[in-house]
Amino acid sequence: MTTTGTELPAQHGAEAHVENSGHLHSAIRKNFWRFLPVLTLAFIVNYMDRICIGFGAMSMNRDLGITPLQFGFASGVLFIGYCLCEIPSNLALYHVGARRWLARIMITWGLVAAANAFVSGPVSLYVARFMLGVTEAGFFPGAAFLLSTWFPAQYRARALAWLSLAVPVSSVIGGPISGLLLQSIHRWLGLAGWQWMFIIEGLPACLLGFVILKLITDNPQDAHWLSVEEHRALISALASEPKKEVRSSIKAALIDRRVLILTGIQFGFVLGSYGIALWLPQILGQYDLSIVTIGSLSTIPYLFAAIGMLVWARFADHSGGLLRNLIGACACAVIGLVLSVVDRALTPALIGLTIAMVGVTSARAIFWAIPAKFLSGAGAAAGFAFINSIGALGGFFGPVLMGWLRQVTGSFTAGILAMGGVLFVSGLLGLTLAHDTSRNPKARG
C-alpha cells in the first residue's frame, strides 16, 4: 500500500499526541502522590482544630460557664483573625514560596491550637480562637494556589476535590476521636478531657509542617521526580492553557466583578457549613445520646459528603460546567437543610443534614476551580486570598447566628432554616455569575 506525503506526518502527529498525553498523565499521577496526601492530611488536621471546639463545648461550656451566644462568638471569632491576615499571608506565600510559608502556617497554628487547652473563661477563649485564625490564615487558598500551578485546568477540580476531602474526612475521624478523648481522659495530670482533646489534636500540625518542608517544591520547573518527557509534557500543558484575560495584577483582581460575586458565594456556603458543623454535636445532643454515640453519628453526614464530593467534582471536570454544578450543589444543600427540620425525629433529621453536607462540601470543591480560570500570578494569590478571607467571615456569622437563634428560640430549627436561606442566596449569586460569563465567553466556567 502506498502512503501519500500527507498521511505520514498526520500519523506521526497522532502518535506524538498520544505519547505526549501518556507522559502528561504519568506526570499528573506523580504530582498527585507528591502533593495531595500531605496537603490533604494537613488540611484534615487544620479542620479538626477548627471544629473540635464543638465537641469540647459539651463539657467545656459547663466548666467555664459559657452561654450559647458566647460559645457561638468564640467559635466564629477565629474567622475574624483569619480574614484580617488572609491576604497578607497569601502575598507572603507568593513572595517567600509555598514550601516555607505553608510549613510556617502549620507549625504556628499547631502550637496555638494546643494552647486552647489552657483557656480559663470566655475572654481567654476568644483570644485563643482569634489567634488560631491569625496563625492559620492563608493555608487553604495557599494550597489551592499551589495546586493551580502544578495541575492543568482539566485536572484542577479533581485535585482541589481531593484537598477539600479533608473537610468531611476530618469530621469522620475527629468526631469519634473527640468523643473518646472527652469520655476516657479526664483529670489526667490535672487536666479535663476537653483540655487533652485540644492538646492531642493540635500538636500533629507542627510535625506535618516539617514534612511539608521536605516534600513540597514551589515551581514545576524544579520537579526532580519527573522524567524529562513527563516534565516537558507538564510544562507544555500548563503553557498551552487559554490565555487568561485577567488579572495578574493585585489591584485588577480585587476589583474584578467576578471576584466580588465569588466572594459573596463563598461567604454564603461557609456561613451555612460552619453554622451547622460547629453546632452539630449539640444538635445531636438533643436526642439524649452518649458523647461517644454523638461522635459516631456525626461522622455519617461527612462520610457521604466525602463520596459525593469526589463523584460530583469528577463529573464537573468532565462536563466542563463548573458554574452549573456549583449552583446545583448549593441547591442540594438548601433542600437538605429544609428536610432536616420537617420531621424532628433523629433519622429524618440526620438524612437531611447528610444531604446538606453533600451539597456544601461539593460546592467547596467545585468552587475553587473557578477563579483559577481568570486569575494568574500575583493576582491569583491576592484574588484567592481575598475571596477566601471575606468569604470566611461567614465562618464567624454562621456560628454566632446559630447561637443567637438558639438562645432566643430555645431550638435549632430557626438557625438551620437561616443557614438554608443564606445558601439559597449563594445559589442566586451563582446564577448571576453564570449570566455574566454567558455574555463573556472568555470568562466562561
C-alpha positions as CSV (number, residue, x, y, z in Angstrom):
1,M,0.0,0.0,0.0
2,T,1.3,3.4,-1.0
3,T,1.5,6.1,1.6
4,T,1.0,9.7,0.5
5,G,3.1,12.5,1.6
6,T,0.3,13.9,3.7
7,E,-0.7,10.8,5.5
8,L,2.7,10.0,7.2
9,P,3.1,13.3,9.1
10,A,-0.6,13.1,10.3
11,Q,0.1,9.6,11.6
12,H,3.3,10.7,13.3
13,G,1.4,13.7,14.7
14,A,-1.3,11.5,16.2
15,E,1.3,9.1,17.6
16,A,3.2,12.0,19.1
17,H,0.0,13.4,20.7
18,V,-0.8,10.0,22.2
19,E,2.7,9.7,23.6
20,N,2.7,13.2,25.0
21,S,-0.7,12.6,26.6
22,G,0.7,9.4,28.2
23,H,3.6,11.4,29.6
24,L,1.2,14.1,30.9
25,H,-1.0,11.5,32.7
26,S,2.1,10.0,34.2
27,A,3.3,13.4,35.4
28,I,-0.1,14.2,36.9
29,R,-0.1,10.9,38.7
30,K,3.3,11.5,40.2
31,N,2.3,15.1,41.2
32,F,-0.8,13.7,42.8
33,W,1.1,11.4,45.1
34,R,3.7,14.0,45.8
35,F,1.3,16.8,46.9
36,L,-2.2,15.6,47.7
37,P,-1.6,13.1,50.5
38,V,0.5,15.5,52.7
39,L,-1.6,18.6,51.9
40,T,-4.9,16.7,52.5
41,L,-3.6,15.3,55.8
42,A,-2.5,18.8,56.8
43,F,-6.0,20.2,55.9
44,I,-7.6,17.3,57.9
45,V,-5.7,18.4,61.0
46,N,-6.4,22.0,60.2
47,Y,-10.2,21.5,60.0
48,M,-10.2,19.2,63.1
49,D,-8.6,22.0,65.1
50,R,-11.3,24.4,63.9
51,I,-14.3,22.2,64.7
52,C,-13.2,20.2,67.7
53,I,-14.5,23.0,69.9
54,G,-18.0,21.8,69.0
55,F,-17.3,18.6,71.0
56,G,-15.3,20.3,73.7
57,A,-18.3,22.6,74.3
58,M,-20.3,19.6,75.7
59,S,-18.2,19.8,78.9
60,M,-16.0,23.0,78.5
61,N,-19.1,25.3,78.4
62,R,-20.2,23.9,81.8
63,D,-16.7,24.0,83.3
64,L,-16.1,27.6,82.2
65,G,-19.7,29.0,82.5
66,I,-20.0,29.8,78.8
67,T,-23.5,30.6,77.4
68,P,-24.7,29.6,73.9
69,L,-24.2,33.1,72.5
70,Q,-20.7,33.2,74.0
71,F,-19.9,29.8,72.5
72,G,-21.1,30.9,69.1
73,F,-18.9,34.1,69.3
74,A,-15.9,32.1,70.4
75,S,-16.4,29.6,67.6
76,G,-16.7,32.3,65.0
77,V,-14.1,34.8,66.1
78,L,-11.4,32.6,64.6
79,F,-12.5,33.8,61.2
80,I,-12.0,37.5,62.2
81,G,-8.3,36.8,62.7
82,Y,-8.4,34.7,59.6
83,C,-9.9,37.4,57.5
84,L,-7.6,40.1,58.7
85,C,-4.4,38.1,57.9
86,E,-5.5,36.1,54.8
87,I,-4.4,38.5,52.0
88,P,-1.0,39.4,53.7
89,S,-0.4,35.7,54.3
90,N,-1.1,34.7,50.7
91,L,1.1,37.5,49.4
92,A,3.9,36.4,51.7
93,L,3.4,32.9,50.3
94,Y,3.7,34.2,46.8
95,H,7.0,36.0,47.5
96,V,8.5,33.6,50.1
97,G,7.4,30.4,48.4
98,A,4.7,27.9,49.2
99,R,7.0,25.3,50.8
100,R,8.4,27.5,53.6
101,W,5.2,29.6,54.2
102,L,2.8,26.6,54.4
103,A,5.2,25.0,56.9
104,R,5.3,28.2,58.9
105,I,1.5,28.3,59.0
106,M,1.2,24.7,60.2
107,I,3.8,24.9,62.9
108,T,2.4,28.1,64.5
109,W,-1.3,27.0,64.2
110,G,-0.5,23.7,65.8
111,L,1.1,25.4,68.8
112,V,-1.8,27.8,69.2
113,A,-4.4,25.0,68.8
114,A,-2.8,23.1,71.6
115,A,-2.7,26.3,73.8
116,N,-6.5,26.4,73.6
117,A,-6.4,23.8,76.4
118,F,-5.4,26.5,78.9
119,V,-8.2,29.0,78.5
120,S,-10.0,29.9,81.7
121,G,-13.1,31.7,80.6
122,P,-15.0,33.4,77.7
123,V,-12.4,36.2,77.2
124,S,-9.3,33.9,77.1
125,L,-11.2,31.6,74.8
126,Y,-12.0,34.5,72.4
127,V,-8.3,35.4,72.4
128,A,-7.1,31.8,71.8
129,R,-9.6,31.3,68.9
130,F,-8.8,34.7,67.4
131,M,-5.0,33.8,67.4
132,L,-5.8,30.4,65.8
133,G,-7.4,32.3,62.9
134,V,-4.4,34.6,62.6
135,T,-1.8,31.7,62.5
136,E,-3.7,29.5,60.1
137,A,-4.7,32.3,57.7
138,G,-3.7,31.5,54.1
139,F,-3.4,27.7,54.4
140,F,-6.3,26.6,52.1
141,P,-6.1,29.4,49.5
142,G,-2.3,29.0,49.5
143,A,-2.6,25.3,49.0
144,A,-5.2,25.9,46.2
145,F,-2.9,28.4,44.6
146,L,0.0,26.0,44.7
147,L,-2.1,23.2,43.1
148,S,-3.3,25.5,40.4
149,T,0.4,26.0,39.3
150,W,1.0,22.2,39.2
151,F,-2.2,20.8,37.7
152,P,-3.5,21.8,34.2
153,A,-7.1,23.0,34.1
154,Q,-8.6,19.7,33.1
155,Y,-7.3,18.1,36.3
156,R,-7.8,21.0,38.6
157,A,-11.2,20.4,40.1
158,R,-10.3,16.8,40.9
159,A,-7.1,17.9,42.6
160,L,-9.0,20.5,44.6
161,A,-11.7,18.0,45.4
162,W,-9.0,15.7,47.0
163,L,-7.8,18.6,49.0
164,S,-11.3,19.5,50.1
165,L,-11.8,15.9,51.0
166,A,-10.1,16.9,54.2
167,V,-13.3,18.7,55.4
168,P,-15.6,15.6,55.6
169,V,-12.8,13.2,56.5
170,S,-11.7,15.4,59.4
171,S,-15.2,15.1,60.8
172,V,-15.3,11.3,60.2
173,I,-12.1,10.9,62.1
174,G,-12.4,13.8,64.5
175,G,-15.9,13.0,65.8
176,P,-15.1,9.6,67.3
177,I,-11.6,10.7,68.4
178,S,-13.0,13.8,70.2
179,G,-15.8,11.8,71.8
180,L,-13.4,9.1,73.1
181,L,-10.9,11.7,74.4
182,L,-13.7,13.6,76.3
183,Q,-15.0,10.4,77.8
184,S,-11.9,8.4,78.6
185,I,-9.2,11.0,79.5
186,H,-10.4,13.1,82.5
187,R,-8.3,14.8,85.1
188,W,-5.1,13.1,84.0
189,L,-2.3,15.3,85.2
190,G,-5.0,17.6,86.5
191,L,-6.4,18.4,83.0
192,A,-10.0,17.8,81.9
193,G,-10.9,15.7,78.9
194,W,-11.6,18.8,76.7
195,Q,-8.2,20.2,77.5
196,W,-6.4,16.9,76.4
197,M,-8.6,17.0,73.3
198,F,-7.1,20.4,72.3
199,I,-3.5,19.3,73.0
200,I,-3.7,15.9,71.3
201,E,-5.5,17.2,68.2
202,G,-3.4,20.3,67.9
203,L,0.3,19.2,68.0
204,P,0.3,16.9,64.9
205,A,0.1,20.1,62.8
206,C,3.6,21.0,64.0
207,L,5.0,17.7,62.8
208,L,3.3,18.0,59.4
209,G,4.9,21.4,59.0
210,F,8.4,19.8,58.9
211,V,7.1,17.1,56.4
212,I,5.9,20.0,54.1
213,L,9.5,21.4,54.2
214,K,10.8,18.1,53.0
215,L,8.3,17.2,50.2
216,I,6.9,20.4,48.7
217,T,8.6,22.2,45.8
218,D,7.4,25.6,44.7
219,N,7.9,25.5,40.9
220,P,7.1,22.9,38.2
221,Q,10.4,23.7,36.6
222,D,12.1,22.1,39.7
223,A,10.1,18.8,39.6
224,H,13.1,16.5,40.0
225,W,10.8,13.5,40.5
226,L,9.5,13.7,36.9
227,S,11.3,12.3,33.9
228,V,12.5,14.6,31.1
229,E,9.5,13.6,28.9
230,E,7.0,14.0,31.8
231,H,8.4,17.3,32.7
232,R,8.2,18.6,29.1
233,A,4.6,17.4,28.8
234,L,3.5,19.1,32.0
235,I,5.2,22.4,31.2
236,S,3.7,22.3,27.7
237,A,0.2,21.6,29.1
238,L,0.4,24.4,31.6
239,A,1.8,26.8,29.0
240,S,-0.9,25.9,26.4
241,E,-3.8,26.8,28.5
242,P,-6.0,29.6,27.1
243,K,-4.6,33.0,27.9
244,K,-6.4,34.4,31.0
245,E,-7.8,37.8,30.0
246,V,-7.2,38.8,33.7
247,R,-6.0,39.7,36.3
248,S,-2.4,39.0,37.0
249,S,-2.1,42.3,39.0
250,I,-3.3,42.6,42.6
251,K,-5.5,45.7,42.0
252,A,-7.2,44.4,38.9
253,A,-8.0,41.1,40.7
254,L,-9.5,42.7,43.7
255,I,-11.9,45.0,41.8
256,D,-13.0,42.3,39.2
257,R,-16.8,41.9,39.3
258,R,-16.4,38.1,39.1
259,V,-14.1,38.0,42.1
260,L,-16.6,40.0,44.1
261,I,-19.5,37.7,43.1
262,L,-17.4,34.6,44.0
263,T,-16.6,36.2,47.4
264,G,-20.4,36.5,48.1
265,I,-20.9,32.9,47.1
266,Q,-18.1,31.7,49.3
267,F,-19.5,33.8,52.2
268,G,-22.8,32.0,51.9
269,F,-21.7,28.4,51.9
270,V,-19.0,29.0,54.5
271,L,-21.7,30.6,56.8
272,G,-24.0,27.6,56.2
273,S,-21.4,24.9,56.6
274,Y,-19.8,26.2,59.8
275,G,-23.1,27.2,61.2
276,I,-24.1,23.6,61.1
277,A,-20.7,21.9,61.6
278,L,-19.8,23.7,64.8
279,W,-23.2,23.0,66.3
280,L,-23.7,19.5,65.0
281,P,-22.7,17.7,68.3
282,Q,-25.1,19.9,70.3
283,I,-27.9,19.4,67.6
284,L,-27.4,15.6,68.0
285,G,-27.2,16.1,71.8
286,Q,-30.9,17.0,71.8
287,Y,-31.7,13.3,71.4
288,D,-30.2,12.2,74.8
289,L,-27.3,10.3,73.3
290,S,-23.9,9.5,74.9
291,I,-20.8,11.5,73.8
292,V,-19.4,8.5,72.0
293,T,-22.6,7.9,70.2
294,I,-22.8,11.5,69.2
295,G,-19.2,11.3,67.9
296,S,-20.1,8.3,65.8
297,L,-23.3,9.6,64.4
298,S,-21.7,12.9,63.5
299,T,-19.5,11.0,61.0
300,I,-22.4,9.9,58.9
301,P,-23.1,13.2,57.0
302,Y,-19.4,13.7,56.4
303,L,-18.8,10.2,55.1
304,F,-21.5,10.6,52.5
305,A,-20.2,14.1,51.8
306,A,-16.7,12.8,51.0
307,I,-18.0,10.3,48.5
308,G,-20.5,12.7,47.0
309,M,-17.9,15.4,46.6
310,L,-15.4,13.3,44.7
311,V,-18.1,12.0,42.3
312,W,-19.5,15.4,41.8
313,A,-16.1,17.1,41.2
314,R,-15.2,14.4,38.6
315,F,-18.5,15.0,36.8
316,A,-17.9,18.7,36.9
317,D,-14.4,18.3,35.3
318,H,-15.8,16.1,32.6
319,S,-18.9,18.1,31.9
320,G,-17.0,21.4,31.9
321,G,-19.9,23.2,33.6
322,L,-18.3,24.3,36.8
323,L,-20.9,27.1,37.5
324,R,-23.9,24.9,36.7
325,N,-22.5,22.3,39.1
326,L,-21.8,24.9,41.8
327,I,-25.4,26.2,41.6
328,G,-26.7,22.6,41.8
329,A,-24.6,21.9,44.9
330,C,-25.9,24.9,46.7
331,A,-29.5,23.8,45.8
332,C,-28.8,20.4,47.2
333,A,-27.6,21.9,50.5
334,V,-30.7,24.1,50.8
335,I,-33.0,21.1,50.2
336,G,-31.2,19.0,52.8
337,L,-31.4,21.7,55.5
338,V,-35.1,22.1,54.9
339,L,-35.7,18.4,55.0
340,S,-33.8,18.2,58.3
341,V,-36.4,20.2,60.2
342,V,-39.6,18.9,58.5
343,D,-39.5,15.8,60.8
344,R,-37.7,16.3,64.1
345,A,-37.1,12.6,64.6
346,L,-33.4,11.6,64.7
347,T,-33.3,9.6,61.5
348,P,-35.0,12.1,59.1
349,A,-33.1,14.9,60.6
350,L,-29.8,13.1,60.1
351,I,-30.7,12.2,56.5
352,G,-31.5,15.9,55.8
353,L,-28.2,17.1,57.3
354,T,-26.4,14.4,55.3
355,I,-27.9,15.7,52.0
356,A,-26.9,19.3,53.1
357,M,-23.3,18.3,53.8
358,V,-23.0,16.6,50.4
359,G,-24.1,19.8,48.8
360,V,-22.0,22.2,50.8
361,T,-18.8,20.1,50.5
362,S,-19.2,19.5,46.8
363,A,-19.8,23.3,46.3
364,R,-16.5,24.0,48.1
365,A,-14.5,21.6,45.8
366,I,-16.0,22.8,42.6
367,F,-15.8,26.5,43.7
368,W,-12.0,26.8,43.8
369,A,-11.5,25.6,40.3
370,I,-13.5,28.7,39.0
371,P,-11.2,31.6,40.0
372,A,-8.2,29.9,38.5
373,K,-9.8,30.3,35.1
374,F,-9.3,34.0,35.1
375,L,-6.7,34.8,37.8
376,S,-2.9,34.3,37.4
377,G,0.4,35.3,39.1
378,A,0.2,37.8,42.0
379,G,-3.4,38.5,41.0
380,A,-4.2,34.8,41.7
381,A,-2.5,34.8,45.1
382,A,-4.3,38.0,46.1
383,G,-7.6,37.0,44.5
384,F,-7.7,33.6,46.1
385,A,-6.9,35.1,49.5
386,F,-9.5,37.9,49.1
387,I,-12.2,35.5,48.2
388,N,-11.4,33.2,51.0
389,S,-10.8,35.9,53.6
390,I,-14.0,37.8,53.1
391,G,-15.9,34.6,52.4
392,A,-14.5,33.2,55.6
393,L,-16.3,35.8,57.6
394,G,-19.3,33.5,57.1
395,G,-17.5,31.2,59.5
396,F,-17.9,34.0,62.1
397,F,-21.5,34.9,61.4
398,G,-22.8,31.3,61.0
399,P,-22.0,30.0,64.5
400,V,-22.9,33.4,66.1
401,L,-26.3,33.4,64.2
402,M,-27.0,29.8,65.3
403,G,-26.0,30.6,68.9
404,W,-28.2,33.7,69.0
405,L,-31.3,32.0,67.5
406,R,-30.7,29.0,69.7
407,Q,-30.7,31.3,72.8
408,V,-33.7,33.3,71.6
409,T,-35.9,30.5,70.4
410,G,-34.7,27.6,72.5
411,S,-34.4,25.3,69.5
412,F,-32.1,24.8,66.4
413,T,-34.9,25.0,63.8
414,A,-34.7,28.7,63.2
415,G,-31.0,28.6,62.9
416,I,-31.0,25.7,60.4
417,L,-33.6,27.4,58.2
418,A,-31.5,30.7,58.4
419,M,-28.5,28.7,57.1
420,G,-30.6,27.3,54.3
421,G,-31.7,30.9,53.3
422,V,-28.1,32.1,53.1
423,L,-27.1,29.1,50.9
424,F,-30.1,29.9,48.7
425,V,-28.7,33.4,48.1
426,S,-25.3,31.8,47.2
427,G,-27.1,29.8,44.5
428,L,-28.7,33.0,43.2
429,L,-25.3,34.7,43.0
430,G,-24.1,31.6,41.1
431,L,-26.8,32.3,38.5
432,T,-25.7,35.9,38.3
433,L,-22.2,34.9,37.6
434,A,-23.3,32.3,35.0
435,H,-25.3,35.1,33.3
436,D,-22.2,37.3,33.3
437,T,-19.9,34.6,31.8
438,S,-22.5,33.7,29.1
439,R,-22.1,37.2,27.9
440,N,-18.3,37.0,28.1
441,P,-17.3,33.6,26.6
442,K,-13.6,34.1,27.6
443,A,-14.6,34.0,31.3
444,R,-16.9,31.1,31.0
445,G,-16.6,28.4,33.7
